[in-house]
Amino acid sequence: MTALATTDLVVERGGRRILTGISLQLGSGEILGLVGPNGSGKSSLLRCMAGLWQPNAGRVFCDSRDLREMPRREIAKRITFVPQETMLTFEFSVRETVLMGRYSHRGRFERETSDDLAATDDALRRADVLHLADRSVTTLSGGERQRVLIARSLATRAPILLLDEPTANLDVHHALDILDLCRSLSRDGASIAIATHDLNSVHRFVDQVVLLERGHVCAKGAPDAVLNAENLARAFHVGSETLLSRDGTPMLLFRRLGDHDEERLDAG
């Protein structure tokens, strides 16, 4: 079953075409990886999928419903988005910040309920920031802030999570924790789209991949089919070799392309 889908998305900003004809599907219980070089449109695509940006053409569907026909509060209950960078400048505690993720479940002036508090504590624990609950968010490191933002998204209990570079500011241990958490959530039925530059994590944690290049879909499908040497050379202008880790997971090694390789790509 498809949880979220885009059809023929076109996005323009400042007179520049950012996305052209993007069609994809995010299945229930699936992890979708969005990969591509800087400027390929990954973050813009996630914002459209979250209903935060209106495309110039094309549509986004959540559970077969056009996002344009859904109230913002209803979208917030179904879809949560974690941007790559968010300024946390106010002196809220970590717990208060994560509790903000429950706003769509309450009226404007309603106090938090026992369900809100339980969802908040669960999110703090799952993102491994429960021990920081009483700290001000302004005192946290970049990696800690990133985990708090992920906790806030988890507190919504939305079944669709859209994450823009969720591991970019994290050390290896916590990056693996977040990716393991995504896999656990998907097994419980959540649908997750991750924009990432970590292609080896894509091989290990992602079910389907969309490779973007200059706002177009270069390839989409299973990781093994998409992350091949030809596609990676065309999109990233690097040479690559695929090895197998001890558990059989593919691992990519990269090298710079030589002048002959670049000429062959340009000719192709």
Short mmCIF file of the C-alpha atoms (twelve columns), coordinates in Angstrom:
data_MODEL
# 
_entry.id   MODEL 
# 
loop_
_atom_site.group_PDB 
_atom_site.id 
_atom_site.type_symbol 
_atom_site.label_atom_id 
_atom_site.label_alt_id 
_atom_site.label_comp_id 
_atom_site.label_asym_id 
_atom_site.label_seq_id 
_atom_site.Cartn_x 
_atom_site.Cartn_y 
_atom_site.Cartn_z 
_atom_site.pdbx_PDB_model_num 
ATOM 1   C CA . MET A 1   0.000  0.000  0.000   1 
ATOM 2   C CA . THR A 2   1.294  3.466  -0.918  1 
ATOM 3   C CA . ALA A 3   1.527  5.927  1.981   1 
ATOM 4   C CA . LEU A 4   2.857  8.923  0.057   1 
ATOM 5   C CA . ALA A 5   3.277  9.570  -3.657  1 
ATOM 6   C CA . THR A 6   4.298  12.364 -5.996  1 
ATOM 7   C CA . THR A 7   3.296  12.680 -9.637  1 
ATOM 8   C CA . ASP A 8   5.152  14.838 -12.164 1 
ATOM 9   C CA . LEU A 9   6.341  17.402 -9.590  1 
ATOM 10  C CA . VAL A 10  7.811  20.612 -10.932 1 
ATOM 11  C CA . VAL A 11  9.317  23.162 -8.527  1 
ATOM 12  C CA . GLU A 12  10.729 26.566 -9.393  1 
ATOM 13  C CA . ARG A 13  12.261 29.072 -6.994  1 
ATOM 14  C CA . GLY A 14  13.663 32.490 -7.877  1 
ATOM 15  C CA . GLY A 15  13.173 31.837 -11.563 1 
ATOM 16  C CA . ARG A 16  15.204 28.628 -11.418 1 
ATOM 17  C CA . ARG A 17  13.877 25.126 -12.081 1 
ATOM 18  C CA . ILE A 18  14.741 22.925 -9.076  1 
ATOM 19  C CA . LEU A 19  12.689 19.775 -9.758  1 
ATOM 20  C CA . THR A 20  11.323 18.480 -13.027 1 
ATOM 21  C CA . GLY A 21  8.783  15.683 -13.454 1 
ATOM 22  C CA . ILE A 22  9.428  13.862 -10.176 1 
ATOM 23  C CA . SER A 23  7.195  10.821 -9.655  1 
ATOM 24  C CA . LEU A 24  7.815  8.400  -6.796  1 
ATOM 25  C CA . GLN A 25  6.044  6.233  -4.256  1 
ATOM 26  C CA . LEU A 26  6.727  5.617  -0.573  1 
ATOM 27  C CA . GLY A 27  5.146  2.378  0.559   1 
ATOM 28  C CA . SER A 28  3.727  1.574  3.971   1 
ATOM 29  C CA . GLY A 29  6.467  0.198  6.213   1 
ATOM 30  C CA . GLU A 30  9.144  1.148  3.674   1 
ATOM 31  C CA . ILE A 31  12.336 3.198  3.931   1 
ATOM 32  C CA . LEU A 32  13.019 5.259  0.829   1 
ATOM 33  C CA . GLY A 33  16.434 6.814  0.286   1 
ATOM 34  C CA . LEU A 34  16.809 10.063 -1.654  1 
ATOM 35  C CA . VAL A 35  20.378 10.449 -2.876  1 
ATOM 36  C CA . GLY A 36  22.199 12.748 -5.239  1 
ATOM 37  C CA . PRO A 37  24.906 15.410 -5.297  1 
ATOM 38  C CA . ASN A 38  24.512 18.790 -3.626  1 
ATOM 39  C CA . GLY A 39  21.921 20.872 -5.429  1 
ATOM 40  C CA . SER A 40  20.150 17.887 -6.971  1 
ATOM 41  C CA . GLY A 41  16.848 18.759 -5.249  1 
ATOM 42  C CA . LYS A 42  16.625 16.302 -2.346  1 
ATOM 43  C CA . SER A 43  15.645 18.843 0.328   1 
ATOM 44  C CA . SER A 44  13.204 20.602 -1.996  1 
ATOM 45  C CA . LEU A 45  11.545 17.289 -2.792  1 
ATOM 46  C CA . LEU A 46  11.147 16.462 0.911   1 
ATOM 47  C CA . ARG A 47  9.547  19.854 1.587   1 
ATOM 48  C CA . CYS A 48  7.017  19.232 -1.181  1 
ATOM 49  C CA . MET A 49  6.321  15.741 0.159   1 
ATOM 50  C CA . ALA A 50  5.674  17.283 3.589   1 
ATOM 51  C CA . GLY A 51  3.265  19.840 2.150   1 
ATOM 52  C CA . LEU A 52  5.526  22.727 3.195   1 
ATOM 53  C CA . TRP A 53  6.188  23.838 -0.398  1 
ATOM 54  C CA . GLN A 54  3.558  23.971 -3.097  1 
ATOM 55  C CA . PRO A 55  4.880  22.622 -6.410  1 
ATOM 56  C CA . ASN A 56  4.452  24.672 -9.565  1 
ATOM 57  C CA . ALA A 57  3.004  21.582 -11.213 1 
ATOM 58  C CA . GLY A 58  2.218  18.014 -10.232 1 
ATOM 59  C CA . ARG A 59  0.660  16.633 -7.066  1 
ATOM 60  C CA . VAL A 60  1.485  14.998 -3.756  1 
ATOM 61  C CA . PHE A 61  -0.844 12.329 -2.378  1 
ATOM 62  C CA . CYS A 62  -1.036 11.081 1.212   1 
ATOM 63  C CA . ASP A 63  -3.047 7.860  1.523   1 
ATOM 64  C CA . SER A 64  -4.448 8.647  -1.955  1 
ATOM 65  C CA . ARG A 65  -5.597 12.125 -0.860  1 
ATOM 66  C CA . ASP A 66  -4.259 15.265 -2.497  1 
ATOM 67  C CA . LEU A 67  -2.332 17.272 0.114   1 
ATOM 68  C CA . ARG A 68  -3.908 20.463 -1.251  1 
ATOM 69  C CA . GLU A 69  -7.281 19.218 -0.018  1 
ATOM 70  C CA . MET A 70  -6.097 18.309 3.497   1 
ATOM 71  C CA . PRO A 71  -6.103 20.759 6.450   1 
ATOM 72  C CA . ARG A 72  -2.639 21.620 7.764   1 
ATOM 73  C CA . ARG A 73  -3.398 20.083 11.178  1 
ATOM 74  C CA . GLU A 74  -4.436 16.812 9.554   1 
ATOM 75  C CA . ILE A 75  -1.259 16.749 7.464   1 
ATOM 76  C CA . ALA A 76  0.771  17.288 10.648  1 
ATOM 77  C CA . LYS A 77  -0.838 14.210 12.187  1 
ATOM 78  C CA . ARG A 78  0.089  12.114 9.150   1 
ATOM 79  C CA . ILE A 79  3.477  13.531 8.079   1 
ATOM 80  C CA . THR A 80  6.407  14.821 10.112  1 
ATOM 81  C CA . PHE A 81  9.479  16.491 8.624   1 
ATOM 82  C CA . VAL A 82  12.913 16.940 10.199  1 
ATOM 83  C CA . PRO A 83  15.016 19.527 8.325   1 
ATOM 84  C CA . GLN A 84  18.769 19.297 8.112   1 
ATOM 85  C CA . GLU A 85  19.224 22.483 10.119  1 
ATOM 86  C CA . THR A 86  16.837 24.220 12.521  1 
ATOM 87  C CA . MET A 87  17.725 27.129 14.758  1 
ATOM 88  C CA . LEU A 88  16.827 26.484 18.395  1 
ATOM 89  C CA . THR A 89  17.346 29.913 19.924  1 
ATOM 90  C CA . PHE A 90  14.753 30.067 22.706  1 
ATOM 91  C CA . GLU A 91  15.450 28.871 26.245  1 
ATOM 92  C CA . PHE A 92  13.077 25.904 26.121  1 
ATOM 93  C CA . SER A 93  14.055 22.683 27.805  1 
ATOM 94  C CA . VAL A 94  14.549 19.568 25.725  1 
ATOM 95  C CA . ARG A 95  11.328 18.102 27.130  1 
ATOM 96  C CA . GLU A 96  9.367  21.261 26.248  1 
ATOM 97  C CA . THR A 97  10.820 21.238 22.742  1 
ATOM 98  C CA . VAL A 98  9.871  17.620 22.139  1 
ATOM 99  C CA . LEU A 99  6.407  18.203 23.627  1 
ATOM 100 C CA . MET A 100 5.848  20.806 20.878  1 
ATOM 101 C CA . GLY A 101 5.586  17.888 18.496  1 
ATOM 102 C CA . ARG A 102 2.180  17.162 20.024  1 
ATOM 103 C CA . TYR A 103 0.600  20.486 18.967  1 
ATOM 104 C CA . SER A 104 -1.506 18.920 16.212  1 
ATOM 105 C CA . HIS A 105 -3.209 16.661 18.779  1 
ATOM 106 C CA . ARG A 106 -4.444 19.519 20.975  1 
ATOM 107 C CA . GLY A 107 -6.616 22.578 20.647  1 
ATOM 108 C CA . ARG A 108 -4.839 25.921 20.661  1 
ATOM 109 C CA . PHE A 109 -5.309 26.576 24.382  1 
ATOM 110 C CA . GLU A 110 -5.603 23.007 25.654  1 
ATOM 111 C CA . ARG A 111 -3.114 21.667 28.177  1 
ATOM 112 C CA . GLU A 112 -1.087 18.576 27.448  1 
ATOM 113 C CA . THR A 113 -2.738 15.259 28.225  1 
ATOM 114 C CA . SER A 114 -1.342 12.073 29.694  1 
ATOM 115 C CA . ASP A 115 -1.079 10.750 26.110  1 
ATOM 116 C CA . ASP A 116 0.998  13.796 25.133  1 
ATOM 117 C CA . LEU A 117 3.361  13.271 28.071  1 
ATOM 118 C CA . ALA A 118 3.683  9.544  27.366  1 
ATOM 119 C CA . ALA A 119 4.433  10.172 23.679  1 
ATOM 120 C CA . THR A 120 7.033  12.758 24.658  1 
ATOM 121 C CA . ASP A 121 8.817  10.471 27.117  1 
ATOM 122 C CA . ASP A 122 8.799  7.623  24.599  1 
ATOM 123 C CA . ALA A 123 10.277 9.893  21.927  1 
ATOM 124 C CA . LEU A 124 12.974 11.170 24.302  1 
ATOM 125 C CA . ARG A 125 13.942 7.602  25.107  1 
ATOM 126 C CA . ARG A 126 13.950 6.342  21.522  1 
ATOM 127 C CA . ALA A 127 16.140 9.246  20.353  1 
ATOM 128 C CA . ASP A 128 18.467 8.742  23.354  1 
ATOM 129 C CA . VAL A 129 17.956 12.234 24.782  1 
ATOM 130 C CA . LEU A 130 15.935 11.394 27.895  1 
ATOM 131 C CA . HIS A 131 18.971 12.193 30.055  1 
ATOM 132 C CA . LEU A 132 18.955 15.704 28.514  1 
ATOM 133 C CA . ALA A 133 15.256 16.341 29.190  1 
ATOM 134 C CA . ASP A 134 15.786 19.215 31.634  1 
ATOM 135 C CA . ARG A 135 18.625 20.881 29.729  1 
ATOM 136 C CA . SER A 136 18.038 24.049 27.712  1 
ATOM 137 C CA . VAL A 137 18.225 23.315 23.988  1 
ATOM 138 C CA . THR A 138 20.558 26.294 23.561  1 
ATOM 139 C CA . THR A 139 23.256 24.482 25.574  1 
ATOM 140 C CA . LEU A 140 23.321 21.360 23.389  1 
ATOM 141 C CA . SER A 141 25.878 20.308 20.819  1 
ATOM 142 C CA . GLY A 142 24.905 20.067 17.164  1 
ATOM 143 C CA . GLY A 143 24.493 16.299 17.364  1 
ATOM 144 C CA . GLU A 144 22.381 16.529 20.510  1 
ATOM 145 C CA . ARG A 145 20.128 19.153 18.891  1 
ATOM 146 C CA . GLN A 146 19.667 16.889 15.889  1 
ATOM 147 C CA . ARG A 147 18.522 14.036 18.112  1 
ATOM 148 C CA . VAL A 148 16.112 16.389 19.919  1 
ATOM 149 C CA . LEU A 149 14.574 17.391 16.568  1 
ATOM 150 C CA . ILE A 150 14.185 13.730 15.671  1 
ATOM 151 C CA . ALA A 151 12.575 13.114 19.077  1 
ATOM 152 C CA . ARG A 152 10.141 15.970 18.425  1 
ATOM 153 C CA . SER A 153 9.150  14.338 15.141  1 
ATOM 154 C CA . LEU A 154 8.687  10.972 16.870  1 
ATOM 155 C CA . ALA A 155 6.431  12.592 19.469  1 
ATOM 156 C CA . THR A 156 3.901  13.377 16.735  1 
ATOM 157 C CA . ARG A 157 3.451  9.625  16.227  1 
ATOM 158 C CA . ALA A 158 2.854  10.442 12.578  1 
ATOM 159 C CA . PRO A 159 3.045  7.320  10.390  1 
ATOM 160 C CA . ILE A 160 5.131  9.105  7.714   1 
ATOM 161 C CA . LEU A 161 8.577  10.493 8.603   1 
ATOM 162 C CA . LEU A 162 10.614 12.646 6.215   1 
ATOM 163 C CA . LEU A 163 14.212 13.165 7.343   1 
ATOM 164 C CA . ASP A 164 16.720 15.487 5.680   1 
ATOM 165 C CA . GLU A 165 20.279 14.309 6.415   1 
ATOM 166 C CA . PRO A 166 19.284 12.957 9.861   1 
ATOM 167 C CA . THR A 167 22.791 11.667 10.651  1 
ATOM 168 C CA . ALA A 168 24.834 14.588 9.278   1 
ATOM 169 C CA . ASN A 169 25.781 16.015 12.708  1 
ATOM 170 C CA . LEU A 170 25.967 12.741 14.603  1 
ATOM 171 C CA . ASP A 171 28.912 10.612 15.637  1 
ATOM 172 C CA . VAL A 172 29.068 7.079  14.258  1 
ATOM 173 C CA . HIS A 173 27.434 5.484  17.309  1 
ATOM 174 C CA . HIS A 174 24.404 7.792  17.352  1 
ATOM 175 C CA . ALA A 175 24.122 7.752  13.559  1 
ATOM 176 C CA . LEU A 176 23.743 3.980  13.699  1 
ATOM 177 C CA . ASP A 177 21.235 4.371  16.539  1 
ATOM 178 C CA . ILE A 178 19.064 6.668  14.398  1 
ATOM 179 C CA . LEU A 179 19.254 4.385  11.374  1 
ATOM 180 C CA . ASP A 180 18.422 1.344  13.529  1 
ATOM 181 C CA . LEU A 181 15.504 3.342  14.944  1 
ATOM 182 C CA . CYS A 182 14.269 4.062  11.417  1 
ATOM 183 C CA . ARG A 183 14.412 0.373  10.597  1 
ATOM 184 C CA . SER A 184 12.534 -0.474 13.809  1 
ATOM 185 C CA . LEU A 185 9.839  2.120  13.039  1 
ATOM 186 C CA . SER A 186 9.426  0.781  9.521   1 
ATOM 187 C CA . ARG A 187 8.921  -2.734 10.879  1 
ATOM 188 C CA . ASP A 188 6.133  -1.283 13.022  1 
ATOM 189 C CA . GLY A 189 4.500  0.119  9.874   1 
ATOM 190 C CA . ALA A 190 5.966  3.631  9.606   1 
ATOM 191 C CA . SER A 191 6.887  4.950  6.166   1 
ATOM 192 C CA . ILE A 192 10.194 6.828  6.079   1 
ATOM 193 C CA . ALA A 193 12.004 8.880  3.438   1 
ATOM 194 C CA . ILE A 194 15.614 9.859  4.133   1 
ATOM 195 C CA . ALA A 195 17.710 12.310 2.127   1 
ATOM 196 C CA . THR A 196 21.324 11.350 2.673   1 
ATOM 197 C CA . HIS A 197 24.853 11.466 1.291   1 
ATOM 198 C CA . ASP A 198 25.814 8.244  3.101   1 
ATOM 199 C CA . LEU A 199 25.516 5.758  0.260   1 
ATOM 200 C CA . ASN A 200 26.836 2.836  2.292   1 
ATOM 201 C CA . SER A 201 24.081 3.337  4.868   1 
ATOM 202 C CA . VAL A 202 21.607 3.314  1.986   1 
ATOM 203 C CA . HIS A 203 22.774 -0.185 1.094   1 
ATOM 204 C CA . ARG A 204 22.322 -1.346 4.690   1 
ATOM 205 C CA . PHE A 205 19.110 0.348  5.802   1 
ATOM 206 C CA . VAL A 206 17.034 1.422  2.785   1 
ATOM 207 C CA . ASP A 207 14.470 -0.566 0.797   1 
ATOM 208 C CA . GLN A 208 14.165 1.629  -2.307  1 
ATOM 209 C CA . VAL A 209 16.347 4.426  -3.685  1 
ATOM 210 C CA . VAL A 210 15.680 7.469  -5.842  1 
ATOM 211 C CA . LEU A 211 18.835 8.951  -7.378  1 
ATOM 212 C CA . LEU A 212 18.449 12.626 -8.313  1 
ATOM 213 C CA . GLU A 213 20.624 14.589 -10.693 1 
ATOM 214 C CA . ARG A 214 19.989 18.274 -11.432 1 
ATOM 215 C CA . GLY A 215 16.371 17.989 -10.356 1 
ATOM 216 C CA . HIS A 216 15.595 14.904 -12.444 1 
ATOM 217 C CA . VAL A 217 15.246 11.253 -11.448 1 
ATOM 218 C CA . CYS A 218 18.389 9.582  -12.692 1 
ATOM 219 C CA . ALA A 219 17.396 6.113  -11.462 1 
ATOM 220 C CA . LYS A 220 15.087 4.477  -8.944  1 
ATOM 221 C CA . GLY A 221 14.678 0.988  -7.568  1 
ATOM 222 C CA . ALA A 222 16.472 -1.358 -5.176  1 
ATOM 223 C CA . PRO A 223 19.842 -0.126 -3.818  1 
ATOM 224 C CA . ASP A 224 21.852 -2.759 -5.705  1 
ATOM 225 C CA . ALA A 225 20.251 -1.749 -8.992  1 
ATOM 226 C CA . VAL A 226 20.534 2.019  -8.512  1 
ATOM 227 C CA . LEU A 227 23.932 2.409  -6.832  1 
ATOM 228 C CA . ASN A 228 25.952 0.848  -9.624  1 
ATOM 229 C CA . ALA A 229 29.184 2.202  -11.069 1 
ATOM 230 C CA . GLU A 230 27.558 3.703  -14.154 1 
ATOM 231 C CA . ASN A 231 24.872 5.635  -12.266 1 
ATOM 232 C CA . LEU A 232 27.299 6.867  -9.616  1 
ATOM 233 C CA . ALA A 233 29.774 8.041  -12.237 1 
ATOM 234 C CA . ARG A 234 27.069 9.941  -14.093 1 
ATOM 235 C CA . ALA A 235 25.517 11.569 -10.996 1 
ATOM 236 C CA . PHE A 236 28.573 12.144 -8.762  1 
ATOM 237 C CA . HIS A 237 31.465 12.050 -11.260 1 
ATOM 238 C CA . VAL A 238 33.342 9.454  -9.229  1 
ATOM 239 C CA . GLY A 239 34.539 5.972  -9.917  1 
ATOM 240 C CA . SER A 240 33.308 3.248  -7.583  1 
ATOM 241 C CA . GLU A 241 33.888 -0.355 -6.645  1 
ATOM 242 C CA . THR A 242 31.460 -2.568 -4.718  1 
ATOM 243 C CA . LEU A 243 32.810 -4.925 -2.062  1 
ATOM 244 C CA . LEU A 244 30.968 -7.186 0.373   1 
ATOM 245 C CA . SER A 245 31.227 -6.724 4.126   1 
ATOM 246 C CA . ARG A 246 31.500 -9.677 6.503   1 
ATOM 247 C CA . ASP A 247 27.682 -9.905 6.765   1 
ATOM 248 C CA . GLY A 248 27.238 -9.745 2.994   1 
ATOM 249 C CA . THR A 249 26.136 -6.109 2.793   1 
ATOM 250 C CA . PRO A 250 27.572 -4.245 -0.221  1 
ATOM 251 C CA . MET A 251 30.118 -1.505 0.548   1 
ATOM 252 C CA . LEU A 252 31.154 1.200  -1.891  1 
ATOM 253 C CA . LEU A 253 34.709 2.437  -2.380  1 
ATOM 254 C CA . PHE A 254 35.207 5.635  -4.373  1 
ATOM 255 C CA . ARG A 255 37.994 7.152  -6.456  1 
ATOM 256 C CA . ARG A 256 38.392 10.204 -8.595  1 
ATOM 257 C CA . LEU A 257 37.680 9.755  -12.275 1 
ATOM 258 C CA . GLY A 258 40.560 10.211 -14.675 1 
ATOM 259 C CA . ASP A 259 40.436 12.545 -17.679 1 
ATOM 260 C CA . HIS A 260 39.625 9.613  -19.975 1 
ATOM 261 C CA . ASP A 261 36.681 8.610  -17.777 1 
ATOM 262 C CA . GLU A 262 35.320 12.181 -17.760 1 
ATOM 263 C CA . GLU A 263 35.591 12.379 -21.547 1 
ATOM 264 C CA . ARG A 264 33.698 9.104  -21.889 1 
ATOM 265 C CA . LEU A 265 30.927 10.392 -19.590 1 
ATOM 266 C CA . ASP A 266 30.650 13.645 -21.531 1 
ATOM 267 C CA . ALA A 267 30.450 11.707 -24.795 1 
ATOM 268 C CA . GLY A 268 27.743 9.454  -23.363 1 
# 
